Amino acid sequence: IAVVVDPANTVEDLTKDQLTSIYDGSVTNWKDVGGNDAPIVVVGREAGSGTRGAFEELLKLEDACKYSNELDSTGAVMAKVASTPGAIGYVSLDVLDDSVTALKIDGVEPTEQNIKDDKYLLSRPFIMATKGEISQQNELVKAWFDYIESDAGQKIIQKVGLITVK
């Protein structure tokens, strides 16, 4: 998950505590986190969004965020942040473009390599679970896991914007 701000924002890096303070409403002006004297417009996804759920869980802010805007798609968050002075939002890493500026968190950029190296805070794995070891599953389940781990499966994972761990 990348934290993004409008392109005119001068802040490039936030600590985890600063980010949490912005989203819980404790910090409401950019000057308090090293930016210009301007109000912070807190943008997020709607309740039930997987990205919102992960963001709030990783920051231990479940049901505690003070959103100015709750939007129903990543595209809407990107557009709102890009066009709103003082806005901050969060989006899936795979949709980043130059309409917004991605912030470093604790000095770490939101990149695929930093996520693979377990350096970037706002990431979480997608987990597939079986009852028992994969080797104990039926042939169809074993074939599914074999496919996911194959080169073809890994290419599909990358194509849809996820990060492979193989």
VEXTORFI-363034 format. One record per atom (N, C-alpha, C): x, y, z negated; atom name. Coordinates in Angstrom, 3 decimals, always signed. Layout:
BEGIN
x: X	y: Y	z: Z	atomo: CA
...
This chain:
BEGIN
x: +0.862	y: -1.176	z: +0.000	atomo: N
x: +0.000	y: +0.000	z: +0.000	atomo: CA
x: +0.897	y: +1.224	z: +0.000	atomo: C
x: +0.674	y: +2.115	z: +0.939	atomo: N
x: +1.450	y: +3.346	z: +1.016	atomo: CA
x: +0.630	y: +4.494	z: +0.437	atomo: C
x: +1.288	y: +5.333	z: -0.372	atomo: N
x: +0.671	y: +6.544	z: -0.896	atomo: CA
x: +1.017	y: +7.653	z: +0.093	atomo: C
x: -0.001	y: +8.359	z: +0.563	atomo: N
x: +0.205	y: +9.358	z: +1.611	atomo: CA
x: -0.324	y: +10.718	z: +1.185	atomo: C
x: +0.324	y: +11.751	z: +1.729	atomo: N
x: -0.091	y: +13.131	z: +1.489	atomo: CA
x: -0.197	y: +13.845	z: +2.826	atomo: C
x: -0.811	y: +15.031	z: +2.786	atomo: N
x: -0.911	y: +15.816	z: +4.009	atomo: CA
x: +0.497	y: +16.231	z: +4.445	atomo: C
x: +0.701	y: +16.414	z: +5.745	atomo: N
x: +2.052	y: +16.664	z: +6.271	atomo: CA
x: +2.721	y: +17.927	z: +5.745	atomo: C
x: +1.979	y: +18.902	z: +5.258	atomo: N
x: +2.574	y: +20.144	z: +4.758	atomo: CA
x: +3.038	y: +20.031	z: +3.310	atomo: C
x: +2.707	y: +18.955	z: +2.640	atomo: N
x: +3.074	y: +18.779	z: +1.238	atomo: CA
x: +4.594	y: +18.656	z: +1.112	atomo: C
x: +5.169	y: +19.320	z: +0.127	atomo: N
x: +6.618	y: +19.296	z: -0.065	atomo: CA
x: +7.092	y: +18.169	z: -0.978	atomo: C
x: +6.188	y: +17.486	z: -1.647	atomo: N
x: +6.557	y: +16.373	z: -2.524	atomo: CA
x: +6.920	y: +15.165	z: -1.648	atomo: C
x: +8.045	y: +14.530	z: -1.977	atomo: N
x: +8.497	y: +13.365	z: -1.220	atomo: CA
x: +8.519	y: +12.091	z: -2.045	atomo: C
x: +8.500	y: +12.239	z: -3.374	atomo: N
x: +8.685	y: +11.107	z: -4.266	atomo: CA
x: +7.880	y: +11.340	z: -5.540	atomo: C
x: +7.202	y: +10.311	z: -6.013	atomo: N
x: +6.518	y: +10.357	z: -7.302	atomo: CA
x: +6.968	y: +9.166	z: -8.129	atomo: C
x: +6.990	y: +9.339	z: -9.432	atomo: N
x: +7.195	y: +8.191	z: -10.305	atomo: CA
x: +5.863	y: +7.464	z: -10.453	atomo: C
x: +5.929	y: +6.252	z: -10.935	atomo: N
x: +4.696	y: +5.504	z: -11.207	atomo: CA
x: +3.828	y: +6.281	z: -12.189	atomo: C
x: +4.436	y: +6.855	z: -13.219	atomo: N
x: +3.673	y: +7.609	z: -14.222	atomo: CA
x: +3.020	y: +8.845	z: -13.614	atomo: C
x: +3.729	y: +9.552	z: -12.739	atomo: N
x: +3.134	y: +10.717	z: -12.085	atomo: CA
x: +1.949	y: +10.304	z: -11.218	atomo: C
x: +2.115	y: +9.228	z: -10.457	atomo: N
x: +1.030	y: +8.753	z: -9.599	atomo: CA
x: -0.180	y: +8.368	z: -10.437	atomo: C
x: +0.062	y: +7.659	z: -11.518	atomo: N
x: -1.028	y: +7.264	z: -12.418	atomo: CA
x: -1.721	y: +8.501	z: -12.993	atomo: C
x: -0.943	y: +9.494	z: -13.379	atomo: N
x: -1.505	y: +10.724	z: -13.946	atomo: CA
x: -2.327	y: +11.510	z: -12.931	atomo: C
x: -1.932	y: +11.459	z: -11.681	atomo: N
x: -2.726	y: +12.110	z: -10.632	atomo: CA
x: -4.060	y: +11.391	z: -10.479	atomo: C
x: -4.020	y: +10.075	z: -10.402	atomo: N
x: -5.249	y: +9.320	z: -10.152	atomo: CA
x: -6.163	y: +9.215	z: -11.374	atomo: C
x: -5.621	y: +9.363	z: -12.585	atomo: N
x: -6.523	y: +9.331	z: -13.750	atomo: CA
x: -7.027	y: +10.730	z: -14.119	atomo: C
x: -6.586	y: +11.740	z: -13.363	atomo: N
x: -7.064	y: +13.102	z: -13.576	atomo: CA
x: -6.271	y: +13.909	z: -14.578	atomo: C
x: -5.193	y: +13.359	z: -15.145	atomo: N
x: -4.370	y: +14.096	z: -16.108	atomo: CA
x: -3.574	y: +15.215	z: -15.434	atomo: C
x: -3.136	y: +14.969	z: -14.207	atomo: N
x: -2.393	y: +15.964	z: -13.426	atomo: CA
x: -3.268	y: +16.366	z: -12.248	atomo: C
x: -3.526	y: +17.671	z: -12.119	atomo: N
x: -4.436	y: +18.148	z: -11.076	atomo: CA
x: -3.815	y: +19.195	z: -10.155	atomo: C
x: -2.527	y: +19.517	z: -10.401	atomo: N
x: -1.864	y: +20.521	z: -9.567	atomo: CA
x: -0.501	y: +19.980	z: -9.143	atomo: C
x: -0.164	y: +20.191	z: -7.877	atomo: N
x: +1.098	y: +19.687	z: -7.336	atomo: CA
x: +2.315	y: +20.268	z: -8.049	atomo: C
x: +2.197	y: +21.479	z: -8.610	atomo: N
x: +3.350	y: +22.085	z: -9.294	atomo: CA
x: +3.801	y: +21.241	z: -10.483	atomo: C
x: +2.903	y: +20.459	z: -11.046	atomo: N
x: +3.233	y: +19.632	z: -12.208	atomo: CA
x: +4.046	y: +18.389	z: -11.849	atomo: C
x: +4.188	y: +18.108	z: -10.544	atomo: N
x: +4.989	y: +16.961	z: -10.096	atomo: CA
x: +6.043	y: +17.402	z: -9.072	atomo: C
x: +6.434	y: +18.676	z: -9.156	atomo: N
x: +7.516	y: +19.171	z: -8.314	atomo: CA
x: +7.105	y: +19.797	z: -6.995	atomo: C
x: +5.829	y: +19.994	z: -6.800	atomo: N
x: +5.356	y: +20.573	z: -5.544	atomo: CA
x: +4.941	y: +22.022	z: -5.689	atomo: C
x: +4.225	y: +22.500	z: -4.684	atomo: N
x: +3.716	y: +23.866	z: -4.690	atomo: CA
x: +2.553	y: +24.009	z: -5.667	atomo: C
x: +2.239	y: +25.245	z: -6.027	atomo: N
x: +1.100	y: +25.528	z: -6.897	atomo: CA
x: -0.176	y: +25.402	z: -6.069	atomo: C
x: -0.738	y: +24.201	z: -6.068	atomo: N
x: -1.944	y: +23.921	z: -5.283	atomo: CA
x: -2.691	y: +22.762	z: -5.938	atomo: C
x: -4.014	y: +22.802	z: -5.876	atomo: N
x: -4.782	y: +21.699	z: -6.454	atomo: CA
x: -4.552	y: +20.395	z: -5.692	atomo: C
x: -4.617	y: +19.295	z: -6.436	atomo: N
x: -4.495	y: +17.961	z: -5.839	atomo: CA
x: -5.901	y: +17.460	z: -5.515	atomo: C
x: -6.084	y: +17.041	z: -4.273	atomo: N
x: -7.351	y: +16.461	z: -3.831	atomo: CA
x: -7.139	y: +14.944	z: -3.769	atomo: C
x: -7.763	y: +14.228	z: -4.687	atomo: N
x: -7.539	y: +12.791	z: -4.833	atomo: CA
x: -8.529	y: +12.017	z: -3.964	atomo: C
x: -7.962	y: +11.285	z: -3.006	atomo: N
x: -8.763	y: +10.532	z: -2.041	atomo: CA
x: -8.531	y: +9.042	z: -2.269	atomo: C
x: -9.585	y: +8.266	z: -2.182	atomo: N
x: -9.455	y: +6.818	z: -2.336	atomo: CA
x: -10.515	y: +6.090	z: -1.550	atomo: C
x: -10.452	y: +4.788	z: -1.613	atomo: N
x: -11.420	y: +3.936	z: -0.943	atomo: CA
x: -12.648	y: +3.735	z: -1.828	atomo: C
x: -13.694	y: +3.211	z: -1.219	atomo: N
x: -14.939	y: +2.974	z: -1.931	atomo: CA
x: -14.813	y: +1.779	z: -2.870	atomo: C
x: -15.693	y: +1.719	z: -3.866	atomo: N
x: -15.730	y: +0.577	z: -4.773	atomo: CA
x: -15.935	y: -0.691	z: -3.948	atomo: C
x: -15.224	y: -1.739	z: -4.288	atomo: N
x: -15.330	y: -2.996	z: -3.558	atomo: CA
x: -14.255	y: -3.169	z: -2.492	atomo: C
x: -13.528	y: -2.108	z: -2.179	atomo: N
x: -12.448	y: -2.194	z: -1.197	atomo: CA
x: -11.289	y: -3.000	z: -1.788	atomo: C
x: -10.728	y: -3.901	z: -1.003	atomo: N
x: -9.583	y: -4.676	z: -1.454	atomo: CA
x: -8.365	y: -3.808	z: -1.711	atomo: C
x: -8.172	y: -2.795	z: -0.873	atomo: N
x: -7.038	y: -1.895	z: -1.065	atomo: CA
x: -7.199	y: -1.116	z: -2.358	atomo: C
x: -8.415	y: -0.632	z: -2.614	atomo: N
x: -8.662	y: +0.083	z: -3.869	atomo: CA
x: -8.448	y: -0.829	z: -5.068	atomo: C
x: -8.968	y: -2.022	z: -4.979	atomo: N
x: -8.817	y: -2.966	z: -6.076	atomo: CA
x: -7.352	y: -3.240	z: -6.392	atomo: C
x: -6.553	y: -3.450	z: -5.356	atomo: N
x: -5.123	y: -3.712	z: -5.557	atomo: CA
x: -4.423	y: -2.490	z: -6.118	atomo: C
x: -4.706	y: -1.304	z: -5.562	atomo: N
x: -4.083	y: -0.069	z: -6.017	atomo: CA
x: -4.370	y: +0.165	z: -7.494	atomo: C
x: -5.635	y: +0.074	z: -7.868	atomo: N
x: -6.011	y: +0.320	z: -9.259	atomo: CA
x: -5.454	y: -0.752	z: -10.197	atomo: C
x: -5.419	y: -1.994	z: -9.746	atomo: N
x: -4.884	y: -3.080	z: -10.567	atomo: CA
x: -3.379	y: -2.899	z: -10.793	atomo: C
x: -2.647	y: -2.592	z: -9.730	atomo: N
x: -1.199	y: -2.430	z: -9.849	atomo: CA
x: -0.815	y: -1.264	z: -10.755	atomo: C
x: -1.641	y: -0.225	z: -10.782	atomo: N
x: -1.373	y: +0.932	z: -11.633	atomo: CA
x: -2.111	y: +0.859	z: -12.971	atomo: C
x: -2.829	y: -0.233	z: -13.196	atomo: N
x: -3.620	y: -0.431	z: -14.419	atomo: CA
x: -4.622	y: +0.712	z: -14.609	atomo: C
x: -5.331	y: +1.015	z: -13.498	atomo: N
x: -6.311	y: +2.103	z: -13.492	atomo: CA
x: -7.710	y: +1.622	z: -13.110	atomo: C
x: -8.012	y: +0.357	z: -13.342	atomo: N
x: -9.319	y: -0.159	z: -12.956	atomo: CA
x: -10.429	y: +0.705	z: -13.540	atomo: C
x: -11.276	y: +1.209	z: -12.661	atomo: N
x: -12.437	y: +2.035	z: -13.026	atomo: CA
x: -12.056	y: +3.295	z: -13.803	atomo: C
x: -10.826	y: +3.787	z: -13.654	atomo: N
x: -10.399	y: +4.983	z: -14.381	atomo: CA
x: -9.983	y: +6.124	z: -13.453	atomo: C
x: -10.051	y: +5.909	z: -12.143	atomo: N
x: -9.602	y: +6.941	z: -11.207	atomo: CA
x: -10.636	y: +8.055	z: -11.088	atomo: C
x: -10.130	y: +9.259	z: -10.933	atomo: N
x: -10.970	y: +10.453	z: -10.761	atomo: CA
x: -10.853	y: +10.907	z: -9.305	atomo: C
x: -11.664	y: +10.308	z: -8.449	atomo: N
x: -11.610	y: +10.599	z: -7.019	atomo: CA
x: -12.399	y: +11.852	z: -6.667	atomo: C
x: -11.822	y: +12.662	z: -5.794	atomo: N
x: -12.567	y: +13.771	z: -5.187	atomo: CA
x: -13.400	y: +13.247	z: -4.034	atomo: C
x: -12.858	y: +12.247	z: -3.332	atomo: N
x: -13.507	y: +11.647	z: -2.177	atomo: CA
x: -13.304	y: +10.143	z: -2.212	atomo: C
x: -14.391	y: +9.380	z: -2.015	atomo: N
x: -14.316	y: +7.931	z: -1.882	atomo: CA
x: -14.806	y: +7.603	z: -0.476	atomo: C
x: -13.918	y: +7.057	z: +0.337	atomo: N
x: -14.216	y: +6.851	z: +1.746	atomo: CA
x: -14.250	y: +5.367	z: +2.078	atomo: C
x: -14.977	y: +5.030	z: +3.148	atomo: N
x: -15.264	y: +3.629	z: +3.421	atomo: CA
x: -14.345	y: +2.948	z: +4.428	atomo: C
x: -13.239	y: +3.583	z: +4.801	atomo: N
x: -12.294	y: +2.920	z: +5.699	atomo: CA
x: -10.916	y: +3.542	z: +5.563	atomo: C
x: -9.932	y: +2.771	z: +5.943	atomo: N
x: -8.559	y: +3.269	z: +5.933	atomo: CA
x: -8.422	y: +4.448	z: +6.883	atomo: C
x: -9.058	y: +4.350	z: +8.049	atomo: N
x: -9.004	y: +5.442	z: +9.025	atomo: CA
x: -9.573	y: +6.727	z: +8.458	atomo: C
x: -10.635	y: +6.620	z: +7.701	atomo: N
x: -11.252	y: +7.803	z: +7.098	atomo: CA
x: -10.326	y: +8.414	z: +6.049	atomo: C
x: -9.642	y: +7.576	z: +5.274	atomo: N
x: -8.686	y: +8.077	z: +4.283	atomo: CA
x: -7.544	y: +8.799	z: +4.994	atomo: C
x: -7.011	y: +8.186	z: +6.032	atomo: N
x: -5.913	y: +8.811	z: +6.788	atomo: CA
x: -6.353	y: +10.168	z: +7.337	atomo: C
x: -7.519	y: +10.223	z: +7.955	atomo: N
x: -8.010	y: +11.469	z: +8.558	atomo: CA
x: -8.241	y: +12.538	z: +7.501	atomo: C
x: -8.829	y: +12.167	z: +6.376	atomo: N
x: -9.101	y: +13.126	z: +5.303	atomo: CA
x: -7.801	y: +13.685	z: +4.731	atomo: C
x: -6.851	y: +12.814	z: +4.441	atomo: N
x: -5.577	y: +13.266	z: +3.883	atomo: CA
x: -4.840	y: +14.132	z: +4.899	atomo: C
x: -4.819	y: +13.727	z: +6.150	atomo: N
x: -4.103	y: +14.476	z: +7.191	atomo: CA
x: -4.653	y: +15.887	z: +7.374	atomo: C
x: -5.941	y: +16.049	z: +7.163	atomo: N
x: -6.585	y: +17.332	z: +7.455	atomo: CA
x: -6.911	y: +18.169	z: +6.225	atomo: C
x: -6.546	y: +17.695	z: +5.033	atomo: N
x: -6.901	y: +18.393	z: +3.804	atomo: CA
x: -5.655	y: +18.832	z: +3.042	atomo: C
x: -5.398	y: +20.140	z: +2.968	atomo: N
x: -4.251	y: +20.602	z: +2.194	atomo: CA
x: -4.345	y: +20.125	z: +0.739	atomo: C
x: -3.240	y: +19.586	z: +0.228	atomo: N
x: -3.202	y: +19.123	z: -1.151	atomo: CA
x: -3.727	y: +17.719	z: -1.371	atomo: C
x: -4.110	y: +17.037	z: -0.304	atomo: N
x: -4.702	y: +15.700	z: -0.454	atomo: CA
x: -3.644	y: +14.633	z: -0.685	atomo: C
x: -4.053	y: +13.614	z: -1.430	atomo: N
x: -3.255	y: +12.405	z: -1.637	atomo: CA
x: -4.207	y: +11.225	z: -1.495	atomo: C
x: -3.725	y: +10.146	z: -0.889	atomo: N
x: -4.535	y: +8.952	z: -0.720	atomo: CA
x: -3.640	y: +7.728	z: -0.638	atomo: C
x: -4.255	y: +6.570	z: -0.445	atomo: N
x: -3.499	y: +5.338	z: -0.285	atomo: CA
x: -4.097	y: +4.545	z: +0.860	atomo: C
x: -3.215	y: +3.914	z: +1.625	atomo: N
x: -3.622	y: +3.159	z: +2.798	atomo: CA
x: -2.766	y: +1.901	z: +2.914	atomo: C
x: -3.226	y: +0.972	z: +3.716	atomo: N
x: -2.418	y: -0.204	z: +4.008	atomo: CA
x: -1.192	y: +0.222	z: +4.798	atomo: C
x: -0.071	y: -0.368	z: +4.481	atomo: N
x: +1.198	y: +0.002	z: +5.084	atomo: CA
x: +1.171	y: -0.081	z: +6.607	atomo: C
x: +0.455	y: -1.054	z: +7.152	atomo: N
x: +0.488	y: -1.277	z: +8.595	atomo: CA
x: -0.185	y: -0.187	z: +9.418	atomo: C
x: -0.915	y: +0.738	z: +8.806	atomo: N
x: -1.604	y: +1.780	z: +9.576	atomo: CA
x: -0.894	y: +3.131	z: +9.534	atomo: C
x: +0.232	y: +3.203	z: +8.854	atomo: N
x: +0.942	y: +4.481	z: +8.750	atomo: CA
x: +1.263	y: +5.051	z: +10.122	atomo: C
x: +1.066	y: +6.361	z: +10.248	atomo: N
x: +1.497	y: +7.068	z: +11.445	atomo: CA
x: +1.971	y: +8.452	z: +11.026	atomo: C
x: +2.320	y: +9.280	z: +11.996	atomo: N
x: +2.898	y: +10.576	z: +11.645	atomo: CA
x: +1.863	y: +11.652	z: +11.333	atomo: C
x: +0.594	y: +11.276	z: +11.195	atomo: N
x: -0.427	y: +12.263	z: +10.815	atomo: CA
x: -0.381	y: +12.564	z: +9.317	atomo: C
x: +0.301	y: +11.702	z: +8.550	atomo: N
x: +0.452	y: +11.866	z: +7.101	atomo: CA
x: +1.913	y: +11.611	z: +6.732	atomo: C
x: +2.257	y: +11.931	z: +5.501	atomo: N
x: +3.593	y: +11.651	z: +4.989	atomo: CA
x: +3.487	y: +10.594	z: +3.907	atomo: C
x: +4.243	y: +9.519	z: +4.066	atomo: N
x: +4.266	y: +8.468	z: +3.050	atomo: CA
x: +5.262	y: +8.858	z: +1.964	atomo: C
x: +4.833	y: +8.759	z: +0.718	atomo: N
x: +5.695	y: +9.104	z: -0.412	atomo: CA
x: +6.515	y: +7.910	z: -0.870	atomo: C
x: +7.689	y: +8.204	z: -1.401	atomo: N
x: +8.454	y: +7.208	z: -2.125	atomo: CA
x: +7.816	y: +7.092	z: -3.512	atomo: C
x: +7.864	y: +5.903	z: -4.078	atomo: N
x: +7.416	y: +5.690	z: -5.454	atomo: CA
x: +8.637	y: +5.228	z: -6.239	atomo: C
x: +8.975	y: +5.972	z: -7.277	atomo: N
x: +10.184	y: +5.699	z: -8.059	atomo: CA
x: +11.415	y: +5.613	z: -7.162	atomo: C
x: +11.468	y: +6.480	z: -6.147	atomo: N
x: +12.619	y: +6.544	z: -5.260	atomo: CA
x: +12.662	y: +5.500	z: -4.159	atomo: C
x: +11.622	y: +4.671	z: -4.046	atomo: N
x: +11.623	y: +3.569	z: -3.082	atomo: CA
x: +10.577	y: +3.825	z: -1.994	atomo: C
x: +11.030	y: +3.747	z: -0.738	atomo: N
x: +10.130	y: +3.935	z: +0.390	atomo: CA
x: +9.242	y: +2.712	z: +0.592	atomo: C
x: +8.014	y: +2.933	z: +1.083	atomo: N
x: +7.131	y: +1.801	z: +1.373	atomo: CA
x: +7.496	y: +1.180	z: +2.728	atomo: C
x: +8.447	y: +0.256	z: +2.716	atomo: N
x: +8.861	y: -0.420	z: +3.939	atomo: CA
x: +8.707	y: -1.920	z: +3.779	atomo: C
x: +8.639	y: -2.605	z: +4.889	atomo: N
x: +8.536	y: -4.060	z: +4.867	atomo: CA
x: +9.713	y: -4.674	z: +4.106	atomo: C
x: +10.915	y: -4.184	z: +4.378	atomo: N
x: +12.090	y: -4.759	z: +3.717	atomo: CA
x: +12.056	y: -4.519	z: +2.210	atomo: C
x: +11.659	y: -3.321	z: +1.792	atomo: N
x: +11.581	y: -3.057	z: +0.349	atomo: CA
x: +10.533	y: -3.924	z: -0.328	atomo: C
x: +9.462	y: -4.232	z: +0.386	atomo: N
x: +8.449	y: -5.130	z: -0.169	atomo: CA
x: +9.004	y: -6.550	z: -0.257	atomo: C
x: +9.653	y: -7.010	z: +0.808	atomo: N
x: +10.247	y: -8.354	z: +0.780	atomo: CA
x: +11.290	y: -8.476	z: -0.314	atomo: C
x: +12.034	y: -7.405	z: -0.566	atomo: N
x: +13.075	y: -7.411	z: -1.593	atomo: CA
x: +12.517	y: -7.153	z: -2.994	atomo: C
x: +11.191	y: -7.029	z: -3.097	atomo: N
x: +10.497	y: -6.812	z: -4.372	atomo: CA
x: +10.948	y: -5.517	z: -5.057	atomo: C
x: +11.221	y: -4.487	z: -4.249	atomo: N
x: +11.644	y: -3.196	z: -4.785	atomo: CA
x: +10.495	y: -2.195	z: -4.844	atomo: C
x: +9.500	y: -2.359	z: -3.979	atomo: N
x: +8.418	y: -1.383	z: -3.878	atomo: CA
x: +7.254	y: -1.800	z: -4.764	atomo: C
x: +6.805	y: -0.890	z: -5.599	atomo: N
x: +5.796	y: -1.152	z: -6.626	atomo: CA
x: +4.437	y: -1.591	z: -6.093	atomo: C
x: +3.935	y: -0.919	z: -5.068	atomo: N
x: +2.539	y: -1.103	z: -4.669	atomo: CA
x: +2.370	y: -2.176	z: -3.600	atomo: C
x: +2.665	y: -3.400	z: -3.975	atomo: N
x: +2.439	y: -4.520	z: -3.061	atomo: CA
x: +1.970	y: -5.711	z: -3.874	atomo: C
x: +1.266	y: -6.572	z: -3.193	atomo: N
x: +0.829	y: -7.805	z: -3.849	atomo: CA
x: +0.703	y: -8.881	z: -2.787	atomo: C
x: +0.889	y: -10.118	z: -3.177	atomo: N
x: +0.798	y: -11.200	z: -2.192	atomo: CA
x: -0.649	y: -11.601	z: -1.941	atomo: C
x: -0.881	y: -12.141	z: -0.759	atomo: N
x: -2.118	y: -12.858	z: -0.496	atomo: CA
x: -1.820	y: -14.303	z: -0.876	atomo: C
x: -2.686	y: -14.894	z: -1.652	atomo: N
x: -2.423	y: -16.232	z: -2.182	atomo: CA
x: -3.459	y: -17.203	z: -1.646	atomo: C
x: -2.974	y: -18.347	z: -1.211	atomo: N
x: -3.861	y: -19.446	z: -0.824	atomo: CA
x: -3.655	y: -20.542	z: -1.870	atomo: C
x: -4.730	y: -21.109	z: -2.339	atomo: N
x: -4.625	y: -22.086	z: -3.418	atomo: CA
x: -5.267	y: -23.405	z: -3.021	atomo: C
x: -4.690	y: -24.466	z: -3.520	atomo: N
x: -5.268	y: -25.792	z: -3.359	atomo: CA
x: -5.338	y: -26.440	z: -4.737	atomo: C
x: -6.186	y: -27.406	z: -4.840	atomo: N
x: -6.250	y: -28.179	z: -6.085	atomo: CA
x: -5.206	y: -29.280	z: -5.952	atomo: C
x: -4.089	y: -29.081	z: -6.620	atomo: N
x: -2.978	y: -30.015	z: -6.483	atomo: CA
x: -2.000	y: -29.544	z: -5.422	atomo: C
x: -0.940	y: -30.300	z: -5.258	atomo: N
x: +0.100	y: -29.979	z: -4.280	atomo: CA
x: -0.436	y: -30.096	z: -2.856	atomo: C
x: +0.184	y: -29.361	z: -1.953	atomo: N
x: -0.226	y: -29.435	z: -0.541	atomo: CA
x: -0.086	y: -30.867	z: -0.040	atomo: C
x: +0.949	y: -31.553	z: -0.470	atomo: N
x: +1.169	y: -32.934	z: -0.018	atomo: CA
x: +0.032	y: -33.871	z: -0.435	atomo: C
x: -0.770	y: -33.466	z: -1.412	atomo: N
x: -1.886	y: -34.294	z: -1.884	atomo: CA
x: -3.184	y: -33.991	z: -1.149	atomo: C
x: -3.162	y: -33.022	z: -0.247	atomo: N
x: -4.388	y: -32.597	z: +0.433	atomo: CA
x: -4.683	y: -33.485	z: +1.635	atomo: C
x: -5.913	y: -33.314	z: +2.176	atomo: N
x: -6.263	y: -34.082	z: +3.370	atomo: CA
x: -5.473	y: -33.565	z: +4.573	atomo: C
x: -5.522	y: -34.279	z: +5.662	atomo: N
x: -4.695	y: -33.961	z: +6.841	atomo: CA
x: -5.017	y: -32.585	z: +7.423	atomo: C
x: -6.267	y: -32.180	z: +7.373	atomo: N
x: -6.648	y: -30.879	z: +7.923	atomo: CA
x: -6.002	y: -29.735	z: +7.116	atomo: C
x: -6.031	y: -29.833	z: +5.805	atomo: N
x: -5.422	y: -28.807	z: +4.958	atomo: CA
x: -3.911	y: -28.801	z: +5.167	atomo: C
x: -3.294	y: -29.975	z: +5.229	atomo: N
x: -1.852	y: -30.043	z: +5.474	atomo: CA
x: -1.513	y: -29.396	z: +6.818	atomo: C
x: -2.334	y: -29.668	z: +7.823	atomo: N
x: -2.095	y: -29.094	z: +9.159	atomo: CA
x: -2.213	y: -27.569	z: +9.117	atomo: C
x: -3.165	y: -27.057	z: +8.338	atomo: N
x: -3.335	y: -25.603	z: +8.213	atomo: CA
x: -2.077	y: -24.964	z: +7.618	atomo: C
x: -1.568	y: -25.524	z: +6.555	atomo: N
x: -0.356	y: -24.979	z: +5.937	atomo: CA
x: +0.851	y: -25.124	z: +6.861	atomo: C
x: +0.943	y: -26.223	z: +7.573	atomo: N
x: +2.030	y: -26.385	z: +8.547	atomo: CA
x: +1.946	y: -25.302	z: +9.612	atomo: C
x: +0.723	y: -25.014	z: +10.079	atomo: N
x: +0.551	y: -23.992	z: +11.109	atomo: CA
x: +0.937	y: -22.605	z: +10.583	atomo: C
x: +0.488	y: -22.270	z: +9.406	atomo: N
x: +0.806	y: -20.961	z: +8.821	atomo: CA
x: +2.319	y: -20.769	z: +8.719	atomo: C
x: +3.031	y: -21.822	z: +8.381	atomo: N
x: +4.477	y: -21.723	z: +8.230	atomo: CA
x: +5.234	y: -21.829	z: +9.550	atomo: C
x: +4.537	y: -22.195	z: +10.622	atomo: N
x: +5.195	y: -22.316	z: +11.926	atomo: CA
x: +5.492	y: -20.937	z: +12.512	atomo: C
x: +6.321	y: -20.893	z: +13.539	atomo: N
x: +6.624	y: -19.629	z: +14.210	atomo: CA
x: +5.355	y: -18.981	z: +14.751	atomo: C
x: +4.456	y: -19.786	z: +15.338	atomo: N
x: +3.203	y: -19.246	z: +15.890	atomo: CA
x: +2.341	y: -18.641	z: +14.778	atomo: C
x: +2.255	y: -19.328	z: +13.634	atomo: N
x: +1.479	y: -18.813	z: +12.509	atomo: CA
x: +2.078	y: -17.537	z: +11.950	atomo: C
x: +3.392	y: -17.498	z: +11.847	atomo: N
x: +4.080	y: -16.311	z: +11.344	atomo: CA
x: +3.868	y: -15.110	z: +12.273	atomo: C
x: +3.833	y: -15.361	z: +13.580	atomo: N
x: +3.587	y: -14.273	z: +14.543	atomo: CA
x: +2.188	y: -13.696	z: +14.364	atomo: C
x: +1.209	y: -14.538	z: +14.105	atomo: N
x: -0.159	y: -14.051	z: +13.881	atomo: CA
x: -0.227	y: -13.233	z: +12.599	atomo: C
x: +0.437	y: -13.706	z: +11.567	atomo: N
x: +0.463	y: -12.967	z: +10.300	atomo: CA
x: +1.030	y: -11.569	z: +10.531	atomo: C
x: +2.117	y: -11.472	z: +11.271	atomo: N
x: +2.710	y: -10.167	z: +11.576	atomo: CA
x: +1.795	y: -9.330	z: +12.464	atomo: C
x: +1.141	y: -9.964	z: +13.424	atomo: N
x: +0.270	y: -9.254	z: +14.368	atomo: CA
x: -0.877	y: -8.543	z: +13.665	atomo: C
x: -1.388	y: -9.138	z: +12.599	atomo: N
x: -2.501	y: -8.520	z: +11.882	atomo: CA
x: -2.026	y: -7.532	z: +10.808	atomo: C
x: -0.716	y: -7.283	z: +10.760	atomo: N
x: -0.187	y: -6.257	z: +9.875	atomo: CA
x: +0.250	y: -6.724	z: +8.508	atomo: C
x: +0.312	y: -8.024	z: +8.303	atomo: N
x: +0.782	y: -8.542	z: +7.022	atomo: CA
x: +2.279	y: -8.796	z: +7.096	atomo: C
x: +2.896	y: -8.954	z: +5.956	atomo: N
x: +4.325	y: -9.169	z: +5.883	atomo: CA
x: +4.578	y: -10.633	z: +5.563	atomo: C
x: +5.403	y: -11.265	z: +6.380	atomo: N
x: +5.713	y: -12.661	z: +6.145	atomo: CA
x: +6.761	y: -12.793	z: +5.056	atomo: C
x: +6.725	y: -13.896	z: +4.344	atomo: N
x: +7.702	y: -14.115	z: +3.283	atomo: CA
x: +8.643	y: -15.255	z: +3.613	atomo: C
x: +8.454	y: -15.883	z: +4.747	atomo: N
x: +9.284	y: -17.030	z: +5.155	atomo: CA
x: +10.695	y: -16.562	z: +5.463	atomo: C
